[in-house]
Amino acid sequence: MLRLLNIEFIKLWNNRSSKFLIFCYFGLLISIALFASIKFNIGPIKFHLADMGIFSFPYIWHFNTFVAALFKLFLAIVIVSMVANEYSNKTLKQNLIDGLSKKEFLASKFLTVVVFSVISTLFVFVVSLILGLIFSDYNEIPIIFSDLEYLIAYLVKLIGFFSFCLFIGILIKRSAFALGFLFIWFLVVEIFPYLYVMSKYSKDLADKIFAFFPFGSMWNLIDEPGSRLNAVQSLANQVGEDISYDYAVHWYEIVIVLVWTVIFVRLSYWLLKKRDL
C-alpha cells in the first residue's frame, strides 16, 4: 500500500500543475478564515460576518464543510489529470511492463483519492476548531465536538466525487474532455431532468428521485447552512416564512454515496481490464 502511494505522490510532486492546484486548494480552505474579517458598512447598516455566528460551535462544522466542499473542483482537476497523464505519457503501459498489475494501478489511484480526502477533512477540522475557539461564544467540550457528523459527510462526499472523477478520467483518457464530460453529465443527466420533473410534477418528487443520482446524492450529504442562521430564521419569521429544514446527516444518504463509490471503482477496473493498453 505504501509502495503504491509513494509511486503516485512522486508523480504528483514532479508535476508542476498538480502541485499548483493542490496548493491552491488548501490555500482556499485556509481562506475560509477570511470570512471572519469581512465587514459590511452600508450606510447605517453595519455587520461583521463573524458576529453572525458562522464560526460558533457547533454550527461551524456545518458551515465550513459546506463551503470547503465547493472548492473540491481543484482536486478534481488533479485526479483527472493524474489519470490522463498516464495515457498521454505512456507511463501506464510502462508500469504494466515493469510488473504493476492493473488492479495495483487502480488501487494506487484510489488510495490517492482516499488520502487526499482524509487530509482535506483533517485540514478542515483543524481550521474550524481554531476559528471556533477564537470566535465562538460556546467553548464547552460537549458543544465543541457535537455535529462532527458533518466531517464524516464531507469525507464521504469527497471520496465519492473523486472516485467519479477517477472513473471519468479512465473512461475519457483526456483531462480537458473528461472535465467537460463531468460538466455535461451534471447538466444533461441531473440538472435538466431535475428541473423538468420539478416543473411537470413537484419539487418534492424531483428531490426524491435525484437523491439517488451521483451529484444529487453527494449534494444531499451536507445541506446549505445559510437558512440555519438565527438572523436568517428571525428575518423569515418576521415576513411570515417558514424556512426550517432537516439539516441532519442521515445514514442512508451516506450509504447511497458509498454505493456510487463502489460502482465507480468497479467500472474503472472493468474498463482497465477490457482495454488494450
C-alpha positions in Angstrom: 0.0 0.0 0.0 2.8 2.4 1.0 4.7 1.5 -2.2 1.7 2.3 -4.4 1.1 5.6 -2.6 4.8 6.5 -2.9 4.6 5.9 -6.7 1.6 8.3 -7.1 3.0 11.0 -4.9 6.3 11.0 -6.7 4.4 11.5 -10.0 2.3 14.3 -8.5 5.3 16.1 -6.9 7.1 16.1 -10.3 4.1 17.7 -12.0 4.1 21.5 -11.6 0.4 22.0 -12.5 -0.7 19.3 -10.0 1.4 20.9 -7.2 0.0 24.3 -8.1 -3.6 23.1 -7.9 -3.1 21.2 -4.7 -1.6 24.3 -3.0 -4.4 26.4 -4.4 -7.0 24.0 -3.0 -5.5 24.0 0.6 -5.0 27.8 0.3 -8.7 28.2 -0.4 -9.5 26.1 2.6 -7.4 28.4 4.7 -9.2 31.4 3.1 -12.4 30.3 4.9 -10.8 32.2 7.8 -11.1 35.4 5.7 -14.9 35.3 6.4 -14.0 36.3 9.9 -12.6 39.6 8.8 -15.3 40.6 6.3 -17.3 43.7 7.5 -20.1 45.4 5.7 -20.8 49.1 6.2 -23.8 50.2 4.1 -24.9 53.5 5.5 -26.5 52.9 8.9 -26.3 49.1 8.4 -23.1 47.6 9.8 -22.4 44.0 10.4 -19.5 41.7 10.9 -19.9 38.2 9.4 -18.1 36.6 12.4 -20.7 38.2 14.7 -23.5 36.5 12.9 -22.4 33.2 14.4 -21.0 31.4 11.4 -17.9 30.4 13.5 -19.8 29.4 16.6 -19.8 25.8 17.8 -21.4 23.6 16.6 -22.7 25.5 13.6 -19.1 26.0 12.3 -18.8 22.3 11.4 -21.8 22.6 9.1 -20.8 25.9 7.6 -17.1 25.1 6.9 -17.7 21.6 5.5 -20.3 23.1 3.1 -18.1 25.9 1.9 -15.0 23.7 1.7 -16.8 21.2 -0.5 -17.4 23.9 -3.1 -13.6 24.0 -3.6 -13.3 20.3 -4.5 -13.1 21.0 -8.2 -9.4 22.0 -7.8 -8.5 18.4 -6.6 -10.9 17.0 -9.2 -8.7 18.5 -11.9 -5.7 16.9 -10.2 -7.4 13.5 -10.1 -8.5 13.6 -13.7 -5.1 14.9 -14.9 -3.4 12.2 -12.8 -5.2 9.5 -14.8 -5.0 11.3 -18.2 -1.2 11.8 -17.9 -0.8 8.0 -17.5 -2.2 7.6 -21.0 -0.6 10.6 -22.7 2.9 10.0 -21.2 2.6 6.2 -21.8 3.5 5.6 -18.1 0.5 3.2 -17.6 1.8 0.8 -20.2 5.4 1.1 -18.8 4.2 0.4 -15.3 2.4 -2.7 -16.5 5.5 -3.8 -18.3 7.5 -3.3 -15.1 5.2 -5.7 -13.3 2.5 -3.5 -11.8 -0.9 -5.2 -12.3 -4.0 -3.3 -13.4 -5.5 -3.9 -10.0 -2.5 -2.4 -8.3 -2.6 0.5 -10.7 -6.2 1.3 -9.9 -5.5 0.7 -6.2 -2.8 3.3 -6.3 -5.2 5.9 -7.8 -8.0 5.1 -5.4 -5.6 5.2 -2.4 -4.5 8.6 -3.5 -8.2 9.7 -3.7 -8.7 8.5 -0.1 -5.6 10.1 1.2 -6.5 13.5 -0.4 -10.0 13.2 1.1 -8.7 12.3 4.6 -6.1 15.1 4.6 -8.7 17.6 3.4 -11.1 16.5 6.2 -8.4 16.8 8.8 -7.4 20.2 7.4 -11.0 21.5 7.6 -11.3 20.1 11.2 -8.2 21.9 12.4 -9.1 25.2 10.7 -12.7 25.0 12.0 -11.5 24.2 15.5 -9.1 27.1 15.6 -11.7 29.6 14.3 -14.4 28.2 16.6 -12.1 28.6 19.7 -11.4 32.2 18.7 -14.9 33.4 17.7 -17.4 31.0 19.3 -19.4 32.0 22.4 -19.6 28.4 23.4 -16.5 26.6 24.5 -17.9 23.7 26.4 -16.4 20.4 25.2 -19.7 18.7 24.5 -20.8 21.6 22.4 -17.5 21.9 20.6 -17.5 18.3 19.5 -21.2 18.0 18.6 -22.3 17.8 15.0 -19.0 16.2 13.9 -21.0 14.0 11.6 -20.7 16.8 9.1 -17.0 16.0 8.8 -17.9 12.4 8.1 -20.3 13.5 5.4 -17.6 15.8 4.0 -15.1 12.9 3.8 -17.6 10.6 2.2 -18.6 13.3 -0.3 -15.0 13.9 -1.3 -14.3 10.2 -1.8 -17.4 9.7 -3.8 -16.8 12.7 -6.0 -13.1 12.0 -6.6 -14.0 8.3 -7.4 -16.4 9.7 -10.0 -13.6 11.8 -11.4 -11.3 8.8 -11.4 -13.8 6.8 -13.5 -14.3 9.6 -15.9 -10.6 10.1 -16.3 -10.1 6.4 -17.2 -13.2 6.5 -19.5 -12.2 9.6 -21.5 -8.4 9.5 -21.1 -8.1 13.2 -21.8 -8.3 15.6 -18.9 -10.0 18.5 -20.7 -12.6 16.2 -22.3 -13.1 14.4 -19.1 -13.8 17.6 -17.2 -16.1 18.6 -20.0 -17.9 15.3 -19.7 -18.3 15.8 -16.0 -19.9 19.1 -16.6 -22.2 17.8 -19.3 -23.3 14.9 -17.0 -24.1 17.4 -14.3 -26.3 19.4 -16.7 -27.8 16.9 -19.0 -28.2 13.9 -16.7 -29.1 15.6 -13.4 -29.9 19.3 -13.6 -32.1 19.5 -16.7 -34.1 16.3 -15.8 -34.5 17.6 -12.2 -35.9 20.9 -13.5 -38.3 19.1 -15.8 -39.6 16.8 -13.1 -39.9 19.7 -10.7 -41.9 21.8 -13.3 -44.0 18.9 -14.5 -44.8 17.3 -11.1 -43.3 18.7 -7.9 -40.1 19.7 -6.3 -40.6 17.1 -3.6 -40.8 14.3 -6.2 -37.7 15.7 -8.1 -35.8 15.8 -4.8 -36.7 12.2 -4.0 -35.7 10.9 -7.5 -32.4 12.7 -7.9 -31.3 11.9 -4.3 -30.2 8.6 -5.9 -28.1 10.2 -8.7 -24.4 10.8 -8.2 -24.3 14.5 -7.9 -27.7 14.7 -6.2 -26.7 12.2 -3.5 -23.4 14.0 -2.8 -25.2 17.3 -2.6 -27.7 15.9 -0.1 -24.9 14.9 2.3 -24.5 18.5 3.5 -27.5 20.8 3.2 -27.0 24.5 2.7 -26.3 26.1 6.1 -27.4 29.7 5.4 -31.0 29.3 6.4 -30.0 27.8 9.7 -28.5 31.0 11.0 -30.6 32.7 13.7 -30.5 36.0 11.9 -32.0 34.4 8.8 -34.6 32.5 10.8 -35.7 35.6 12.6 -36.0 37.6 9.4 -38.0 34.8 7.8 -40.4 34.7 10.8 -40.9 38.5 10.6 -42.2 38.1 7.0 -44.2 35.0 7.8 -42.0 32.5 6.0 -41.0 29.1 7.4 -37.6 28.1 6.2 -36.8 25.4 8.7 -35.4 22.2 7.1 -33.9 18.9 8.2 -30.2 19.7 8.3 -29.1 16.4 9.8 -26.7 14.0 8.1 -28.7 10.8 7.5 -27.1 7.3 7.3 -29.0 6.4 4.2 -27.6 9.4 2.4 -24.0 8.2 3.2 -24.9 4.7 2.1 -26.1 6.0 -1.3 -22.8 7.9 -1.9 -20.7 4.9 -0.8 -22.7 2.6 -3.2 -21.9 5.0 -6.0 -18.2 5.0 -4.9 -18.1 1.2 -5.2 -19.8 1.4 -8.6 -17.3 3.9 -9.9 -14.3 1.9 -8.7 -15.7 -1.3 -10.2 -16.4 0.3 -13.5 -12.9 1.8 -13.6 -11.4 -1.7 -13.0 -13.7 -3.2 -15.7 -12.5 -0.6 -18.2 -8.9 -1.2 -17.4 -9.3 -5.0 -17.8 -11.2 -4.7 -21.1 -9.0 -2.2 -22.8 -5.9 -2.9 -24.8 -3.4 -0.6 -23.2 
